[in-house]
């Protein structure tokens, strides 16, 4: 039962991580990814973000499909997605804030 719970939690985290990278790729904007220099801080191209988003979608979906017929609550996937979303917002907030301030300084 604990393996199913952890698997669902991780699936939610992977699926949540796919969203911002996919959105950045669709908007053709650079966005931090593990492929950037430095990893997770520098900006990656839209193509790299599309690849990372796809990887997260495949892993998250595979994890969910692996435990789809097991007992247990699917709420763990939602919990994983919620915690990953909160963590990502917290982690990237300083960088986004610095980028906005730099843009304001350049305009003003």
Long-range contacts (C-beta under 8 A, 24 or more apart in sequence): 1-71, 1-72, 4-67, 4-70, 4-71, 4-72, 5-72, 5-73, 5-76, 7-63, 7-66, 7-67, 8-63, 8-64, 8-67, 8-72, 8-73, 8-74, 8-76, 8-77, 8-80, 9-76, 9-77, 9-79, 9-80, 10-60, 10-63, 10-80, 11-59, 11-60, 11-61, 11-63, 11-64, 11-67, 11-77, 11-80, 12-60, 12-76, 12-77, 12-78, 12-79, 12-80, 12-81, 12-82, 12-84, 13-60, 13-80, 13-81, 13-83, 13-84, 14-56, 14-57, 14-59, 14-60, 14-63, 14-84, 15-56, 15-57, 15-60, 15-61, 15-64, 15-77, 15-81, 16-80, 16-81, 16-82, 16-84, 16-85, 16-88, 17-56, 17-60, 17-84, 17-88, 18-53, 18-54, 18-56, 18-57, 18-60, 19-53, 20-88, 21-49, 21-50, 21-52, 21-53, 21-56, 22-49, 22-50, 22-53, 22-54, 22-57, 24-49, 25-49, 25-50, 25-53, 32-92, 32-95, 40-91, 41-95
